[in-house]
Amino acid sequence: MAPQTSLIDKVLADAAFCVELVARPDETLGALGVDAAPEVLCEIRALDPARLQRLAGAFGRQPVAA
């Protein structure tokens, strides 16, 4: 499974993880081995956890390129 897919699955399945991701995206993503650009971290911090879950759900429905 691609790292992005497992991250999306985790956001959708684990509300506590989603809260932590919004509060501390650099540390949370880093613990998963994901290196995000500073502007991405800033955008994640600006989301509320429910909106992040909706966004992840939208990406989760997209086909993944091989």
Residue pairs with C-beta under 8 A, 6 or more apart in sequence:
1 9
2 64
3 32
3 33
3 34
4 59
4 64
5 60
5 64
6 32
7 29
7 32
7 34
7 56
8 56
8 59
8 60
9 60
10 17
11 17
11 18
11 21
11 52
11 53
11 56
12 53
12 56
12 57
12 60
15 49
15 53
17 28
18 49
18 52
18 53
19 49
20 28
21 28
21 29
21 44
21 49
21 52
22 44
22 45
22 47
22 48
22 49
22 52
23 45
25 36
25 40
25 41
25 44
25 45
26 36
26 41
29 35
29 36
29 41
36 44
44 52
47 55
